[in-house]
Amino acid sequence: MKATLKSLRETTAKPAVSVFVKTHRTYPDNGKDPIALKNQLKVVEERVTNEYDKQTAAAILENIHAKTDELDHNYNLDTLAIFASVDDAQVIRMPLDTEERVIVDTRFATRDLVRDMASAVHYYAVVITRDYARLIEAANDRVVMEFDKNDNEQNHMEHIPFPIKNTTLYTTSGADRSAASNEDNYLKEFLNRVDKSVQELWGEHKMPLVIVGDKRNISFYKEVCDRPENIIATVDNVTELEDGSAQHIIDGVQEAVEGYRTSLHEAALGEIDKARGGDLLRTDLQDIYQAAFQGAGETLYVRKGYSQPAKIDEKAQTLQLADDATAEGVTDDAVGDIIEHVMHNGGEVVFLPEDMMGNEQPLALVTRY
């Protein structure tokens, strides 16, 4: 998703059309989604037809309909985002809430999505029993997807695609188990194979891991896994590991995820103090914007909920605070622009609670030099 948003942010087009539609994950609510999509596409048609020539409008509408007419709404998440130009259209299902709207501009409206993505804890839940392993991708308390053998992402895997059944190492009959000289070694070998698949998928996205299972299996997994440092939490009290829904599993790990989030917050304060001592901390909004624009930003710390209207001049690399977010030439949320610049240039963004970053210092940037 980060790569997609980065690519979209780099695109300029006349026009760049962004469409956001609220959708639903389950039946019968997702039965409303085709109508909601149709209503927003009517708005798109009216806008581009009135504001652009017939050829441009026809090309954009054709690209959108090519991607949406046969859309299977059974796979919807919480928002359907469409980004279209005369050259192409992309449709993205997103695990976050957005306001339904159509934006016609020269750049795609990715700012809010980037902010939401940056504020989320995005992770893999590795669910293990002695007989079975599942892999679930989640953001905060929402399921993004559970990996299935039919997923495109697993089509060309070197290792075993998820879900993985333990059928090749030993049978689960009592006689066979009692005959095994060392059942623990068989289980460890299975979990090692599971980890090989996890690591192959991890290599594409570098997301942290939450291991879900009983204490014995978790202990064995940590012993045989290739990158134990990627494990941010373990959870051993979730039920129905093999048959429970993906959302049931993710609901069961939220205390651990919040614990990880808290540890990030505490570590952030230490990093801010360290950067201040090394003269690598910027707290003035103009200085932060310029450093972020130039690619000097390593980590941006943002107070949750903080936004600031401002006039931005990219050519001069200046940012001037404004009181009226609706005034001509004013960007309603300059913080969103700064976040995009930091992430675009390979930096990280960390959101902190209000009690950690007060009104005096709602934004802080640790620079690379």
Contacts in CASP RR format, 6 or more apart in sequence:
PFRMAT RR
TARGET T0000
AUTHOR 0000-0000-0000
METHOD contacts of the structure
MODEL  1
MKATLKSLRETTAKPAVSVFVKTHRTYPDNGKDPIALKNQLKVVEERVTN
EYDKQTAAAILENIHAKTDELDHNYNLDTLAIFASVDDAQVIRMPLDTEE
RVIVDTRFATRDLVRDMASAVHYYAVVITRDYARLIEAANDRVVMEFDKN
DNEQNHMEHIPFPIKNTTLYTTSGADRSAASNEDNYLKEFLNRVDKSVQE
LWGEHKMPLVIVGDKRNISFYKEVCDRPENIIATVDNVTELEDGSAQHII
DGVQEAVEGYRTSLHEAALGEIDKARGGDLLRTDLQDIYQAAFQGAGETL
YVRKGYSQPAKIDEKAQTLQLADDATAEGVTDDAVGDIIEHVMHNGGEVV
FLPEDMMGNEQPLALVTRY
1 92 0 8 1.000
1 94 0 8 1.000
1 117 0 8 1.000
2 117 0 8 1.000
2 343 0 8 1.000
4 90 0 8 1.000
4 92 0 8 1.000
5 110 0 8 1.000
5 113 0 8 1.000
5 114 0 8 1.000
5 117 0 8 1.000
6 343 0 8 1.000
6 344 0 8 1.000
8 83 0 8 1.000
8 90 0 8 1.000
8 108 0 8 1.000
8 110 0 8 1.000
9 107 0 8 1.000
9 108 0 8 1.000
9 110 0 8 1.000
9 114 0 8 1.000
9 340 0 8 1.000
9 344 0 8 1.000
10 344 0 8 1.000
11 85 0 8 1.000
11 107 0 8 1.000
11 108 0 8 1.000
12 106 0 8 1.000
12 107 0 8 1.000
13 85 0 8 1.000
13 86 0 8 1.000
13 87 0 8 1.000
13 106 0 8 1.000
13 107 0 8 1.000
14 56 0 8 1.000
14 106 0 8 1.000
15 48 0 8 1.000
15 51 0 8 1.000
15 52 0 8 1.000
15 56 0 8 1.000
15 60 0 8 1.000
15 85 0 8 1.000
15 104 0 8 1.000
15 105 0 8 1.000
15 106 0 8 1.000
16 83 0 8 1.000
16 84 0 8 1.000
16 85 0 8 1.000
16 104 0 8 1.000
16 105 0 8 1.000
16 106 0 8 1.000
16 107 0 8 1.000
16 108 0 8 1.000
17 44 0 8 1.000
17 47 0 8 1.000
17 48 0 8 1.000
17 60 0 8 1.000
17 64 0 8 1.000
17 82 0 8 1.000
17 83 0 8 1.000
17 84 0 8 1.000
17 85 0 8 1.000
17 102 0 8 1.000
17 103 0 8 1.000
17 104 0 8 1.000
18 81 0 8 1.000
18 82 0 8 1.000
18 83 0 8 1.000
18 102 0 8 1.000
18 103 0 8 1.000
18 104 0 8 1.000
18 105 0 8 1.000
18 108 0 8 1.000
18 109 0 8 1.000
18 110 0 8 1.000
19 40 0 8 1.000
19 41 0 8 1.000
19 44 0 8 1.000
19 64 0 8 1.000
19 80 0 8 1.000
19 81 0 8 1.000
19 82 0 8 1.000
19 83 0 8 1.000
19 84 0 8 1.000
19 101 0 8 1.000
19 102 0 8 1.000
19 103 0 8 1.000
20 40 0 8 1.000
20 79 0 8 1.000
20 80 0 8 1.000
20 81 0 8 1.000
20 82 0 8 1.000
20 98 0 8 1.000
20 99 0 8 1.000
20 100 0 8 1.000
20 101 0 8 1.000
20 102 0 8 1.000
20 109 0 8 1.000
21 33 0 8 1.000
21 36 0 8 1.000
21 37 0 8 1.000
21 40 0 8 1.000
21 79 0 8 1.000
21 80 0 8 1.000
21 81 0 8 1.000
21 82 0 8 1.000
21 100 0 8 1.000
22 36 0 8 1.000
22 78 0 8 1.000
22 79 0 8 1.000
22 97 0 8 1.000
22 98 0 8 1.000
22 100 0 8 1.000
23 30 0 8 1.000
23 33 0 8 1.000
23 36 0 8 1.000
23 73 0 8 1.000
23 76 0 8 1.000
23 77 0 8 1.000
23 78 0 8 1.000
23 79 0 8 1.000
23 80 0 8 1.000
23 93 0 8 1.000
24 30 0 8 1.000
24 31 0 8 1.000
24 32 0 8 1.000
24 33 0 8 1.000
24 76 0 8 1.000
24 78 0 8 1.000
25 76 0 8 1.000
25 77 0 8 1.000
25 78 0 8 1.000
27 74 0 8 1.000
30 73 0 8 1.000
30 74 0 8 1.000
30 76 0 8 1.000
31 73 0 8 1.000
33 73 0 8 1.000
33 76 0 8 1.000
33 80 0 8 1.000
34 73 0 8 1.000
36 100 0 8 1.000
37 68 0 8 1.000
37 71 0 8 1.000
37 80 0 8 1.000
40 100 0 8 1.000
40 102 0 8 1.000
41 61 0 8 1.000
41 64 0 8 1.000
41 65 0 8 1.000
41 68 0 8 1.000
43 102 0 8 1.000
44 60 0 8 1.000
44 61 0 8 1.000
44 64 0 8 1.000
44 84 0 8 1.000
44 102 0 8 1.000
44 104 0 8 1.000
45 57 0 8 1.000
45 61 0 8 1.000
47 102 0 8 1.000
47 104 0 8 1.000
48 56 0 8 1.000
48 57 0 8 1.000
48 60 0 8 1.000
48 61 0 8 1.000
48 104 0 8 1.000
49 57 0 8 1.000
51 104 0 8 1.000
52 60 0 8 1.000
56 86 0 8 1.000
59 86 0 8 1.000
60 84 0 8 1.000
60 85 0 8 1.000
60 86 0 8 1.000
60 89 0 8 1.000
63 84 0 8 1.000
63 85 0 8 1.000
63 86 0 8 1.000
63 87 0 8 1.000
63 88 0 8 1.000
63 89 0 8 1.000
64 82 0 8 1.000
64 84 0 8 1.000
64 89 0 8 1.000
66 89 0 8 1.000
67 82 0 8 1.000
67 89 0 8 1.000
67 90 0 8 1.000
67 91 0 8 1.000
68 82 0 8 1.000
68 91 0 8 1.000
71 91 0 8 1.000
75 93 0 8 1.000
76 93 0 8 1.000
77 93 0 8 1.000
77 94 0 8 1.000
77 95 0 8 1.000
77 142 0 8 1.000
77 144 0 8 1.000
78 94 0 8 1.000
78 95 0 8 1.000
78 96 0 8 1.000
78 97 0 8 1.000
78 142 0 8 1.000
79 93 0 8 1.000
79 94 0 8 1.000
79 96 0 8 1.000
79 97 0 8 1.000
79 98 0 8 1.000
80 91 0 8 1.000
80 92 0 8 1.000
80 93 0 8 1.000
80 94 0 8 1.000
81 91 0 8 1.000
81 92 0 8 1.000
81 93 0 8 1.000
81 94 0 8 1.000
81 98 0 8 1.000
81 113 0 8 1.000
82 89 0 8 1.000
82 90 0 8 1.000
82 91 0 8 1.000
82 92 0 8 1.000
83 89 0 8 1.000
83 90 0 8 1.000
83 92 0 8 1.000
83 108 0 8 1.000
83 110 0 8 1.000
84 90 0 8 1.000
94 113 0 8 1.000
95 138 0 8 1.000
95 139 0 8 1.000
95 142 0 8 1.000
95 143 0 8 1.000
95 144 0 8 1.000
96 113 0 8 1.000
96 116 0 8 1.000
96 117 0 8 1.000
96 120 0 8 1.000
96 139 0 8 1.000
96 142 0 8 1.000
98 112 0 8 1.000
98 113 0 8 1.000
98 116 0 8 1.000
103 109 0 8 1.000
110 340 0 8 1.000
111 333 0 8 1.000
111 336 0 8 1.000
111 337 0 8 1.000
111 339 0 8 1.000
111 340 0 8 1.000
114 336 0 8 1.000
114 339 0 8 1.000
114 340 0 8 1.000
114 343 0 8 1.000
115 335 0 8 1.000
115 336 0 8 1.000
115 339 0 8 1.000
117 139 0 8 1.000
118 339 0 8 1.000
118 343 0 8 1.000
118 349 0 8 1.000
118 351 0 8 1.000
119 304 0 8 1.000
119 349 0 8 1.000
119 351 0 8 1.000
120 139 0 8 1.000
120 140 0 8 1.000
121 139 0 8 1.000
121 140 0 8 1.000
121 208 0 8 1.000
121 257 0 8 1.000
121 260 0 8 1.000
121 261 0 8 1.000
122 137 0 8 1.000
122 138 0 8 1.000
122 139 0 8 1.000
122 144 0 8 1.000
122 207 0 8 1.000
123 137 0 8 1.000
123 138 0 8 1.000
123 139 0 8 1.000
123 207 0 8 1.000
123 208 0 8 1.000
123 209 0 8 1.000
123 210 0 8 1.000
123 232 0 8 1.000
123 257 0 8 1.000
124 135 0 8 1.000
124 136 0 8 1.000
124 137 0 8 1.000
124 138 0 8 1.000
124 198 0 8 1.000
124 201 0 8 1.000
124 202 0 8 1.000
124 207 0 8 1.000
124 208 0 8 1.000
124 209 0 8 1.000
124 210 0 8 1.000
125 134 0 8 1.000
125 135 0 8 1.000
125 136 0 8 1.000
125 137 0 8 1.000
125 138 0 8 1.000
125 209 0 8 1.000
125 210 0 8 1.000
125 212 0 8 1.000
125 249 0 8 1.000
125 250 0 8 1.000
125 253 0 8 1.000
126 133 0 8 1.000
126 134 0 8 1.000
126 135 0 8 1.000
126 194 0 8 1.000
126 198 0 8 1.000
126 209 0 8 1.000
126 210 0 8 1.000
126 211 0 8 1.000
126 212 0 8 1.000
126 221 0 8 1.000
127 133 0 8 1.000
127 134 0 8 1.000
127 135 0 8 1.000
127 136 0 8 1.000
127 212 0 8 1.000
127 213 0 8 1.000
127 241 0 8 1.000
127 249 0 8 1.000
128 191 0 8 1.000
128 194 0 8 1.000
128 211 0 8 1.000
128 212 0 8 1.000
128 213 0 8 1.000
128 217 0 8 1.000
128 218 0 8 1.000
128 221 0 8 1.000
128 241 0 8 1.000
129 213 0 8 1.000
129 214 0 8 1.000
129 217 0 8 1.000
129 241 0 8 1.000
129 242 0 8 1.000
130 166 0 8 1.000
130 172 0 8 1.000
130 187 0 8 1.000
130 190 0 8 1.000
130 217 0 8 1.000
131 165 0 8 1.000
131 166 0 8 1.000
131 172 0 8 1.000
131 242 0 8 1.000
132 163 0 8 1.000
132 164 0 8 1.000
132 165 0 8 1.000
132 166 0 8 1.000
132 241 0 8 1.000
132 242 0 8 1.000
133 162 0 8 1.000
133 163 0 8 1.000
133 164 0 8 1.000
133 166 0 8 1.000
133 191 0 8 1.000
133 194 0 8 1.000
133 197 0 8 1.000
134 146 0 8 1.000
134 147 0 8 1.000
134 162 0 8 1.000
134 163 0 8 1.000
134 241 0 8 1.000
134 242 0 8 1.000
134 246 0 8 1.000
134 249 0 8 1.000
135 146 0 8 1.000
135 147 0 8 1.000
135 162 0 8 1.000
135 163 0 8 1.000
135 197 0 8 1.000
135 198 0 8 1.000
135 201 0 8 1.000
136 143 0 8 1.000
136 145 0 8 1.000
136 146 0 8 1.000
136 147 0 8 1.000
136 246 0 8 1.000
136 249 0 8 1.000
136 250 0 8 1.000
137 143 0 8 1.000
137 144 0 8 1.000
137 145 0 8 1.000
137 146 0 8 1.000
137 147 0 8 1.000
137 207 0 8 1.000
138 144 0 8 1.000
138 250 0 8 1.000
140 257 0 8 1.000
141 250 0 8 1.000
141 251 0 8 1.000
141 254 0 8 1.000
141 257 0 8 1.000
142 250 0 8 1.000
143 246 0 8 1.000
143 247 0 8 1.000
143 250 0 8 1.000
145 151 0 8 1.000
146 246 0 8 1.000
147 153 0 8 1.000
147 154 0 8 1.000
147 161 0 8 1.000
147 162 0 8 1.000
147 163 0 8 1.000
147 201 0 8 1.000
148 154 0 8 1.000
148 162 0 8 1.000
148 163 0 8 1.000
149 161 0 8 1.000
149 162 0 8 1.000
149 163 0 8 1.000
151 161 0 8 1.000
153 201 0 8 1.000
153 204 0 8 1.000
154 161 0 8 1.000
154 162 0 8 1.000
154 201 0 8 1.000
157 197 0 8 1.000
157 200 0 8 1.000
157 201 0 8 1.000
158 200 0 8 1.000
159 193 0 8 1.000
159 196 0 8 1.000
159 197 0 8 1.000
159 200 0 8 1.000
160 193 0 8 1.000
160 194 0 8 1.000
160 196 0 8 1.000
160 197 0 8 1.000
161 197 0 8 1.000
162 197 0 8 1.000
164 193 0 8 1.000
164 194 0 8 1.000
164 197 0 8 1.000
166 172 0 8 1.000
166 190 0 8 1.000
169 186 0 8 1.000
169 187 0 8 1.000
169 189 0 8 1.000
169 190 0 8 1.000
170 176 0 8 1.000
170 177 0 8 1.000
170 180 0 8 1.000
170 183 0 8 1.000
170 186 0 8 1.000
171 177 0 8 1.000
177 183 0 8 1.000
180 186 0 8 1.000
184 220 0 8 1.000
187 217 0 8 1.000
187 220 0 8 1.000
188 220 0 8 1.000
188 223 0 8 1.000
188 224 0 8 1.000
191 217 0 8 1.000
191 220 0 8 1.000
191 221 0 8 1.000
191 224 0 8 1.000
191 225 0 8 1.000
192 224 0 8 1.000
192 225 0 8 1.000
194 221 0 8 1.000
195 221 0 8 1.000
195 224 0 8 1.000
195 225 0 8 1.000
195 226 0 8 1.000
196 226 0 8 1.000
198 209 0 8 1.000
198 225 0 8 1.000
199 225 0 8 1.000
199 226 0 8 1.000
199 227 0 8 1.000
202 209 0 8 1.000
202 227 0 8 1.000
202 230 0 8 1.000
208 230 0 8 1.000
208 231 0 8 1.000
208 232 0 8 1.000
208 260 0 8 1.000
209 230 0 8 1.000
209 231 0 8 1.000
209 232 0 8 1.000
210 231 0 8 1.000
210 232 0 8 1.000
210 233 0 8 1.000
210 234 0 8 1.000
210 235 0 8 1.000
210 253 0 8 1.000
210 256 0 8 1.000
210 257 0 8 1.000
211 218 0 8 1.000
211 221 0 8 1.000
211 222 0 8 1.000
211 231 0 8 1.000
211 233 0 8 1.000
211 234 0 8 1.000
211 235 0 8 1.000
212 234 0 8 1.000
212 235 0 8 1.000
212 236 0 8 1.000
212 238 0 8 1.000
212 241 0 8 1.000
212 249 0 8 1.000
212 253 0 8 1.000
213 234 0 8 1.000
213 235 0 8 1.000
213 236 0 8 1.000
213 238 0 8 1.000
213 241 0 8 1.000
214 236 0 8 1.000
215 236 0 8 1.000
218 234 0 8 1.000
218 236 0 8 1.000
222 228 0 8 1.000
222 231 0 8 1.000
222 234 0 8 1.000
225 231 0 8 1.000
232 256 0 8 1.000
232 260 0 8 1.000
233 253 0 8 1.000
233 256 0 8 1.000
233 257 0 8 1.000
233 259 0 8 1.000
233 260 0 8 1.000
234 256 0 8 1.000
235 252 0 8 1.000
235 253 0 8 1.000
235 255 0 8 1.000
235 256 0 8 1.000
237 252 0 8 1.000
238 248 0 8 1.000
238 249 0 8 1.000
238 252 0 8 1.000
238 253 0 8 1.000
240 248 0 8 1.000
241 249 0 8 1.000
264 350 0 8 1.000
265 350 0 8 1.000
265 352 0 8 1.000
265 353 0 8 1.000
265 356 0 8 1.000
268 299 0 8 1.000
268 301 0 8 1.000
268 350 0 8 1.000
268 352 0 8 1.000
268 356 0 8 1.000
269 356 0 8 1.000
271 299 0 8 1.000
271 366 0 8 1.000
272 281 0 8 1.000
272 301 0 8 1.000
272 364 0 8 1.000
272 366 0 8 1.000
275 281 0 8 1.000
275 366 0 8 1.000
275 367 0 8 1.000
280 298 0 8 1.000
280 366 0 8 1.000
280 367 0 8 1.000
280 368 0 8 1.000
280 369 0 8 1.000
281 364 0 8 1.000
281 365 0 8 1.000
281 366 0 8 1.000
281 367 0 8 1.000
282 288 0 8 1.000
282 291 0 8 1.000
282 364 0 8 1.000
282 365 0 8 1.000
282 367 0 8 1.000
283 361 0 8 1.000
283 363 0 8 1.000
283 364 0 8 1.000
283 365 0 8 1.000
285 308 0 8 1.000
285 310 0 8 1.000
285 319 0 8 1.000
285 321 0 8 1.000
285 334 0 8 1.000
285 363 0 8 1.000
286 318 0 8 1.000
286 319 0 8 1.000
287 365 0 8 1.000
288 300 0 8 1.000
288 338 0 8 1.000
288 363 0 8 1.000
288 364 0 8 1.000
288 365 0 8 1.000
289 312 0 8 1.000
289 317 0 8 1.000
289 318 0 8 1.000
289 319 0 8 1.000
289 334 0 8 1.000
289 337 0 8 1.000
289 338 0 8 1.000
289 341 0 8 1.000
290 317 0 8 1.000
290 318 0 8 1.000
290 319 0 8 1.000
291 297 0 8 1.000
291 365 0 8 1.000
291 367 0 8 1.000
292 300 0 8 1.000
292 338 0 8 1.000
292 341 0 8 1.000
292 342 0 8 1.000
292 345 0 8 1.000
292 365 0 8 1.000
293 314 0 8 1.000
293 317 0 8 1.000
293 341 0 8 1.000
294 317 0 8 1.000
295 341 0 8 1.000
295 342 0 8 1.000
295 345 0 8 1.000
295 346 0 8 1.000
295 368 0 8 1.000
296 367 0 8 1.000
296 368 0 8 1.000
296 369 0 8 1.000
297 342 0 8 1.000
297 345 0 8 1.000
297 347 0 8 1.000
297 365 0 8 1.000
297 366 0 8 1.000
297 367 0 8 1.000
297 368 0 8 1.000
298 347 0 8 1.000
298 348 0 8 1.000
298 365 0 8 1.000
298 366 0 8 1.000
298 367 0 8 1.000
298 368 0 8 1.000
299 347 0 8 1.000
299 348 0 8 1.000
299 349 0 8 1.000
299 350 0 8 1.000
299 365 0 8 1.000
299 366 0 8 1.000
300 338 0 8 1.000
300 339 0 8 1.000
300 342 0 8 1.000
300 347 0 8 1.000
300 348 0 8 1.000
300 349 0 8 1.000
300 350 0 8 1.000
300 363 0 8 1.000
300 364 0 8 1.000
300 365 0 8 1.000
300 366 0 8 1.000
301 350 0 8 1.000
301 351 0 8 1.000
301 352 0 8 1.000
301 357 0 8 1.000
301 363 0 8 1.000
301 364 0 8 1.000
301 365 0 8 1.000
301 366 0 8 1.000
302 335 0 8 1.000
302 339 0 8 1.000
302 349 0 8 1.000
302 350 0 8 1.000
302 351 0 8 1.000
302 352 0 8 1.000
302 357 0 8 1.000
302 362 0 8 1.000
302 363 0 8 1.000
303 351 0 8 1.000
303 352 0 8 1.000
303 353 0 8 1.000
303 354 0 8 1.000
303 356 0 8 1.000
303 357 0 8 1.000
303 358 0 8 1.000
303 362 0 8 1.000
303 363 0 8 1.000
304 351 0 8 1.000
304 352 0 8 1.000
304 353 0 8 1.000
304 354 0 8 1.000
305 354 0 8 1.000
306 335 0 8 1.000
306 357 0 8 1.000
306 362 0 8 1.000
306 363 0 8 1.000
307 332 0 8 1.000
307 333 0 8 1.000
307 334 0 8 1.000
307 335 0 8 1.000
307 336 0 8 1.000
308 321 0 8 1.000
308 333 0 8 1.000
308 334 0 8 1.000
308 335 0 8 1.000
309 321 0 8 1.000
309 322 0 8 1.000
309 323 0 8 1.000
309 324 0 8 1.000
309 325 0 8 1.000
309 327 0 8 1.000
309 330 0 8 1.000
309 331 0 8 1.000
309 332 0 8 1.000
309 333 0 8 1.000
309 334 0 8 1.000
310 319 0 8 1.000
310 320 0 8 1.000
310 321 0 8 1.000
310 322 0 8 1.000
310 330 0 8 1.000
310 331 0 8 1.000
310 334 0 8 1.000
311 319 0 8 1.000
311 320 0 8 1.000
311 322 0 8 1.000
311 329 0 8 1.000
311 330 0 8 1.000
311 331 0 8 1.000
312 318 0 8 1.000
312 319 0 8 1.000
312 320 0 8 1.000
312 331 0 8 1.000
312 334 0 8 1.000
312 337 0 8 1.000
313 319 0 8 1.000
319 334 0 8 1.000
322 330 0 8 1.000
324 330 0 8 1.000
325 332 0 8 1.000
325 333 0 8 1.000
326 332 0 8 1.000
331 337 0 8 1.000
335 363 0 8 1.000
338 363 0 8 1.000
338 365 0 8 1.000
339 349 0 8 1.000
342 348 0 8 1.000
342 349 0 8 1.000
342 365 0 8 1.000
343 349 0 8 1.000
357 363 0 8 1.000
357 364 0 8 1.000
END
